[in-house]
């Protein structure tokens, strides 16, 4: 790393100043779970590399990336690679190819069916599923149990953390945890995580709803949530309106 030179006043102060110049450009080296190694610079630039093979569905295509692929985060998702090798990513989850885990490219809201509250889950967070089927939020040293529910981008992308039945246009899909549903270019796309299958359907009007085995249901078109006890509430229009997960 090249650092601009300054005059050397000598002595201990001069050595300390040179040491600061070498240290300050890199502010932190941390793990965002285990999918990505993150290097943050004082300039605001963030460089990321995949720590294991990952994949993401971009529209109708499954795109796979090797360990060590450069990842550039942004407000509208992430970009994989650099220079001529750069390829656009999407706002859908990035899944680990080696473990039951995913990373969120953008902020999403989480509806917690236990507390009936919504929380903001920040971009680059990792969700992982353990050997007991429990799902955990992981971000650096933070680790929080997520008792099911679902995630919403506020822009037509949903990730389910329970076994659910998704219904729209007279069709029904039974989906497992970590499955995803999103709307793009006038088409419904339903990703079944367990089978690694993507279904694409044309939109046909009417409401899209989801019903979970735990008893709650949600109208994703209107944006409301009905708890297992019958209580009704509106879903947040944007994750930015919510407190971050784990915040008191």
FENNORKA-V788157 format. One record per backbone hydrogen bond with DSSP energy under -0.5 kcal/mol. NH is the residue of the N-H (numbers start at 1). CO is the residue of the C=O. If there is no record, write none. Layout:
nh = {NH;NH}
co = {CO;CO}
This chain:
nh = {9;14;15;16;17;18;19;20;21;22;23;24;25;26;27;27;28;30;32;33;35;36;37;38;38;39;40;40;41;42;44;47;48;49;50;51;52;54;55;56;58;58;59;61;63;63;64;65;68;69;71;72;73;74;77;78;79;80;81;85;86;87;89;94;95;95;96;97;98;101;102;103;104;105;108;109;110;111;111;112;112;113;116;117;119;120;121;121;122;124;125;126;127;128;129;130;130;133;135;136;137;138;139;140;142;144;146;147;148;150;151;152;153;158;159;160;161;164;164;165;166;166;167;168;171;173;175;175;178;179;180;181;182;183;184;187;188;189;190;191;191;192;192;193;196;197;199;201;203;209;209;210;211;212;213;215;217;218;219;220;220;221;223;224;225;226;227;227;230;233;235;241;242;245;247}
co = {7;10;11;12;13;14;15;16;17;18;19;20;21;23;25;40;40;38;36;31;32;32;49;30;36;47;28;38;45;25;41;39;71;37;69;35;35;65;95;63;56;61;57;58;56;61;62;54;50;66;48;79;71;77;74;90;72;87;70;82;83;80;78;103;55;93;101;53;53;99;127;94;125;103;121;152;119;109;150;110;117;111;112;112;110;243;108;119;120;104;122;138;102;136;100;128;134;130;146;128;144;126;142;31;139;137;135;145;146;111;159;109;157;181;151;179;149;162;175;211;164;173;209;171;168;166;164;173;160;176;191;158;189;156;187;184;201;182;199;180;189;190;197;191;192;192;190;188;186;167;207;218;165;216;163;212;226;210;224;208;218;208;219;219;233;217;225;231;227;225;223;238;239;120;244}
